[in-house]
Amino acid sequence: MTLPTLLDIEASGFGRGSYPIEVGLARADGSVCAFLIQPQNEWTHWDPKAELLHGISRSRLEREGYPAIEVARWLNDELAEVGIAYSDSWGYDSTWLSLLFHHAGMLPRFRLEALRSLLDESQLSCWKRTKEALIRERGIQRHRAGEDARLLQLTYLRTRDAGC
């Protein structure tokens, strides 16, 4: 059984006016990639508390980020054949993904689904403690899109195979 493709998005904050600043994928083969996103001119909301979590400054996004159209193209190229990517924060991530594709003037050629739809009761019951154990064991840097996507994928794998 292949691993699901996991997608994670870091954002400028939560709620009204927030926008995606980084998108990361953990592919079915376990490889990871992530891209910073250059803010659009109208994306002005910035929550300093969110920056404390992810450690990405707005000035870094302006310098190192990729234009929305490039990130959207990359996502379509990566995910069109796979068809589905999964997120543990579907409500937020789907909103930010829609905003990204809107500003890119494109439609996604894949679906974003809730990771929860893949999990059975056994996996749900031990998800949190398994995820925390993986963070400790592997020294995973949290709140970066690529690392978080891989953490979700590893947690899925361990909860699926271990039977908790």
QUICORZI-V364739 format. One line per field, one symbol per residue. phi: phi as a letter, one per 20 degrees, with the letter a starting at -180 (. if undefined). burial: b if it has 24 or more other C-alpha atoms within 12 Angstrom, else e. Layout:
phi=???
burial=???
This chain:
phi=.fffedcccecfrdngnfbfdbcccdfgenfcbbcfdfffgeedfbdgfffffemdeffffffdfeggfffffgffffdgffnbcdcecggffffffffgfgfemcdfdbdddfggfeeefffffdgffffffffffdlfefmcgfffffgffffgffffeemk
burial=eebbbbbbbbbbbbeeebbbbbbbbbbbeeebbbbbbbbbeebeebbeebbeebbbbbeebeeebbbbbebbbbbbebbeeeebbbbbbbebbbbbbbbbbebbeeebebbbbbbeebbeeebbeebeebbeebeeeeeeebbbbbbbbbbbbbbbbbbbeeee
